[in-house]
Amino acid sequence: MNRFWLLAPMLIFGACGIGLWLMFLNPNLTGPFYDDLVPELVSFCIEGFILIGLLTLIQRSREQARRRELWLSLRGSFRDLLSRLDIAFLEPNGEPRPSRELETDPKVIDRLLEQLELKHPDLESLVALKREGDETLALTRDLVAVAAQLSATHMNWWIAIVDSIRSLAEARDRESLEQSVHQMLINIREFDRLDY
């Protein structure tokens, strides 16, 4: 529907401009209307066509940039949780993933899910994740309104992420900790699939 409201005025201005231009090029038509008013109307139609298209393009690019910033701020809010989980799966001489990758690359979530299915983090790592979940919970809960600015579906998945972080913070044994981490990663993956 939004595309229709953009294309309709552009089509009207374009069709009117072409029709008036063809009228202007006809040498048989003369008089003050054709000599003075038709060129003005042609330029008005061309300006309208360009301005509507150009302003809409600028508005869309700014809106896309704003939505990307909102998405990045949301994704960055649980960077520490993902970092702790990444460290839990590190090989003895391995390097942790850079923060930028943890914040922006959706493939990281798939890799962490695969690793979680293959091996269990040690108890110390799980306790560190639980502590980090407790610290992150208030921040992620406060960001529900930001997720709602992207869309209702973003907000729903964000609430699911917050709920899984709450479960992680309240977990009492290894099994519930691992289930909460798994559910959190699934919810983050679904949130990422929505894009922005």
N, C-alpha and C positions, 0 to 999 in steps of 0.2 A: 504494500500500500504506500509506503514512504517513497519507493522508487517511482510509483505512478505520479505522485505530487511533484517530483523532480522532473520527470520526463515530459509531463503534459505541458508546462509552460515553455520548456525548451522546444518542443515540437511546434507549439503555436507560434513562438517567436521565429523559429526557423522557417516554417511554411509561409508565414506572412512576409518575412524578409525576402525569401526567394520569389514569391509572387510579385511583390512590389519591385524587386530588382528587374524581373522580366518585363514588367510594365514600364519601368524607367528606360530600358533598352529599346523599346519599341519606338521607331522614329516617327510613326504616324500620329502618335499622341502628343499634342502640344497644348500649351496654355499654362496659366499660373499654377494650377493645381499640380500638373505633371512636372513643371519646371522647378517649383520651389518646395512643395510639400512632400512629394514622393521621395526625393533624396533624403529628406529629414526622417521620414518614416522608415526608410531602409536602414539608415544608420541607427535609429532607435531600436529596431528589431535585432540588428546585429549586436548592439551593446547589451540588450536584454538577454539574448542567447548566451553571450560570453559571460556576462556577470552572474547569471543564475548558475551556469556550469562551474565557473571559477570559484564563486563563493561557496557553493556546495562542496566542491572538492576540498577547499581549505578547511571548511567546517568538519568534514568527515575525517580528514587527516588529523586535525586537532583532537577530535573525539576519540579516534583510535589511539593516539598517543596518551591521552588521559586514561583511557581504559587499560592500556598496557602498564602505566605507572601504578594504577590501583592493583592490578594483578600482581605486579612485582612486589608491592608492599605487602600484600597478603602472603605470597609465597615466601618472602623473606622472614616472616614472623616465626616460622618453625625451622629456620635454618639450623639453629643450635641442636634441635632434636635430631634432624637428619645427619648433622655432623657427628653427634654422639653415636648414632647407629652406624655410620660409615666407619668410625674408629673401632667400633666393636667387631667389625668384620675384617679389619686390616690384617694382612699377612705380617709376619715378624719384621720384615724390612720394607714393608709397603709404605706408600705416601698417601695421606688422606686427600680426598678430592678437594679442589679449590671451592671456596665459599660461593663464588659466582656460579659455578656449575650446580651446586646444591640448590641455589635459589632459582635458577632459570631453566635447567635442563630436565624435562619430564622423563627422559630415559633413565635418570638416576633412580627414580622410584622403582622402575621395572627391575633394575639391577639389584637394588636392596631387597625387593620381594623375592627374587631368585635366591639370593644369599641367605635370606631368612628361612627359606624352605630347605636349603641344603645343610645349613649348620646352625646350631644354637649359640647365641651370644653367651659369654660367661656371666656369672651372677653379678660381678662387680659392674659390668657394662649395663646390665639390666637395671641395677639400682641407680646408676648415674642417669639412665633414661627416665626412670620414674621421678627422680628429683627434678630433672629438666622439664618433664611434663607438668609437674606441680608449679614450677616457676612460669612456664609458658601459658598455662591455662587461662589466667586472667587477661593476658594480652590478646590471645586468639578469640576469647569471648567478646572482648571489646570491639573486635574487627568485624563482627557480624554485619553491622550497618554498612561497612565499606564493601563487603561482599554483595550486599543487597543493591548497591549502586551498579554493579555489573549486570546482574539479572536475578530473578527469583530462583532459578536453578542453581546459580553460583551460591546464593545464600543457603539453599537447602544442603548442598554438599559441604559448605563451610560449617554449618551447624553439625553435620555428621562428623567432620574432622574434630571439632571442639569436643563433641561427645566422646570420641575415641581417645582424645588426649586426657579428658577427665577420667575415663576408665583406666588409662595408663597410670595416672597420678594416684588413683585409689586402689590399684591392684595389690594383692597381698601375697601372691605366690608366682613362681616362674611361669606356670602355664597361662595364668590370666595376664601376666605382663606380655608374654609373647603374642597372645591373641589380640591384646590391645594394640600392640605395635603393628601387627599384620593388618588389623582393621583400619588403623590410621593410614597406613601406606595405600591400602585399597581406596580409601576415601580421597586421599590426595591425588591418586592417579585419575579418579573420576573427575575431580575438580579440574585437573590439568587438561583433560580431554575436552572440556567445554571451551578452552582457550579464552580469548577475551574479545 
